[in-house]
Amino acid sequence: MKIERKKVSMQVFDRIKEYIHKENMQPGDRLPTEKQLSEMFGVSRTPVREALSVLEASGLTVSKQGGGSIIQAASLTNLIEEIQFEFVDTQEILNLLETRIILETEAARLAAERGTADDKLIIKKKLEELRSSQHDNRVGDKEDIAFHNVIAQASHNPILVHSVENLTTLYDKAIRFSLKKNMGISEKRAQVLSEHERIYTAIRLGNGEQAREEMYQHLNNACQKFKHSFDQALNS
């Protein structure tokens, strides 16, 4: 029976983890190249790329110009243990983002139609915090998540709130991976902020259908950008 590529990728990921431990790698150390890892483990470069992409998405490594992955300054042991269960393929992440679209477009509509003045002030505050994260040149993933969660809370549907918040632990690293790709690209960061501003404006004005449409456009764009980022990583 042919081994699925995902399974090979997981095996490569485990081997890289073992290599980091065995070599006692420290922040700033460079991992072997994609070609070297491929030769070390006796596999093609595709599963190696997938494993390296997950390491970067999890914040354990950062890609450097000219190729290669550098260990980030962090608690390496904790990160390695935490990200093992998060080794998912691109399609699973896209399925998750698709679920967000289904839930959060309606959350935005209900927030516009049911949200109180206090709810809208809270959403505005979270938007300002998101704006500040860009001004301070921070990734802004926590602020992004908080903005979306308070919109769900403004729907005043407890089951919907619970569903959206339960997704947070699953998609927060996907959001961070996507937003990190925008770091240093002012046009992309400005576009994402503008999308959030349009969502807030529609909610503030009580326009449910417009809020729904703006949320759809924002999340669909995020889905497409995430897919593009992963495709680039796998084909680089």
N, C-alpha and C positions, 0 to 999 in steps of 0.2 A: 504494500500500500504506500502510495506517495505521501511523504511528510508535507503537511500544510506549511506555507511560508510563515504564517504567524507562529507556528510551533518552533520553527528554526530560529526565528527572531527572538523568541523568549529564551531559547537555549543560548544564543549569542549574548543576550542581555545578562544572563546568569554568569557566563564566562567572563564578561567584562567586569562584573561586580567582583568576582573572585580575583581577577587580575589586580583590581584597585586595592583590595585587602592584602593580597600577597606581596605586592610591591610597596605597600605602605605609602600610597600616593598622598601628597599634600596639596592644598590649594596653590594653584600656579603651575603645578606639574602638567605636562602635556601627555595625553594618551597617544598610543601608537596611531599611525595613519589608518584610514579606512582600508587601504591596500594591505598594510601590515597585519591588521586584525583579521582580514579575510584569509590571509595565508596562515596565520597562527591557528585559526579555528577550522580551517579546511572547508570554508563555505564561500558562496558567491558574495559579491559586495552588496547585493540588495538587502539581505537581512541585517548586515552590519550597519547599513545606512539607517534602517528602521530602528535598531537598538540605539544608535547614537542620537537619533531624533528624539527619542523618548528621554534619554539622559538630559538633553538640552531643555526639552519642554518641562522637565521636573526641576530645573534650576541647579542640577548637579554639575553640569558643564556649560561652557560657552564656546561657540565657534569663533575661530580667529581667522582674519584675512589671510589668504594663502593656504588655507586648509588646516585641519587639525582641531582637536577639542581640548580645552584647558579646564582643569578642575577648578570649580568656584570655591571661594572662601565661604564655607558653611560647615554645619555638623555633618560630616560625610557619612558616618555610620547611620545616623537617624534618617538621612535622606535616602540612602540605599535601601534601608528596610521599608521605608514608607512607600517608595515608588514601585516596588515589585508587584503589588497587586493592581497597580494602575497601568500595567502594560496592556494597552488596548490598541486595536488597529484603527486606521483612519476611518473606516466605515462605521465603527461603533461610536466614534466621536461625532461623526456627521449625523448618526441616528439620534444622539443626545441633543445636538443643536436643533434638529428637526422637531424634537419634542418641546424644546424651549419655544420654538415658533408657535406651536399649537397652543401652549399654555399662556405664554406671555402676551400674545396679540390680544387675546380676550381679557387678560388682566389689565392691559392698558385701556381697553374700551370701558371696562367696568370702573376703573379708577377715574376716568373722565366723567362718567355718568353718576357715580356714587360717592366719589371722593369728597370729603369735607374740606373746608378752608384750611383747617389744621393739617390734613393729609397733604394738601398741595404745597403748603409751606415746608413740610418735611421733605417732599420730593425736590423742591427748589433748593433746599439746603444741601441735599445729597448731590444735586447737579453742580452746585458751587464747589463742593469738595472735589468732585471729579475734575472740574475746571482747574482748581488749584493744583491737583496732582500733575496736570500737564504743564502748568506754569512753573512748577518746581522740578520738572523733568523727571518725575517718578513714573513707574509703569502704570499705576492707577487701577490695578486689577481689583483690589479690595473696594475701592470707591465705585468702580463699575458694578460690582456685585451688589453693593449696598443700594445703589440707585434702582436697580431692577427689583430688589426685594421690597423696597418701600412702595413701589408702584403696585406690586402684588398685594401688599397689606392694605392699600387704599381701595382695593376691589371689594373689601368687606365680605369676602367669601372664604371662610376658614379652611375649607378643603383645598381650594386653589392656592391659598397662602402656604399651606403645609406642603403641597406638591412642589411649588416653585422653590421653597427653601430646602426641601430634601434634595433637589438637584444641585444645590450649591456645592456640596462636597465633591460631587462628581465633575462639575464643569469648571471649577475655579482654576485648575491647572491648565485646562484648555484655553480659558480666557487669558491667563498670564502668558502662555505660549504665543497666542495670537497678538496680544498687545505689545509684547517684547519685540516682535517683528517690526512694529511701527516706531520703536524708539529711534530718534534721530531723523525721522521722516516727518517733517512738520505738516506736510499736506495731508498725509494719512491720519495723523493725530487730530488735525483740525476737522477732517471729515467725520471722524467718529464722534467728536464733541458736538459737532453740528447736528448729527443724527439724534443724540440725546436731547439737545435743546429743542428740536422739533417735536419730539415725543412729549417733553414737559409742556411746551406751549399748547399742544392739542389738549392735553389733560387739564391744564389751567383754564382753558376756554370752555371746557365741558363738551368738547366735540369727540364723542366716542368713536365714530367711524374713522375720523382722521387720526386719532390716537392709535387705533388698531392698525391702520395702514402704515403709519410712521414706524411703529414697532416692528411690523412685518419687514419693511424695507431694511431697517437696522439689523435685525437678526439674520435675514437672508444674506445681506452683505457680509456679515461676520462669518456665516457658514461658507460662503464662497471664498473669502480670504483665507480661512483656516485650511480649506482643501488645497488652495493654491500654495500655501506655505509648506504643507506636508509634501505635495508633489514636487516642489522645488528641492526640499531636503532629500527626497528619495532619488531624484534625478541629477543631483549635483555631483 
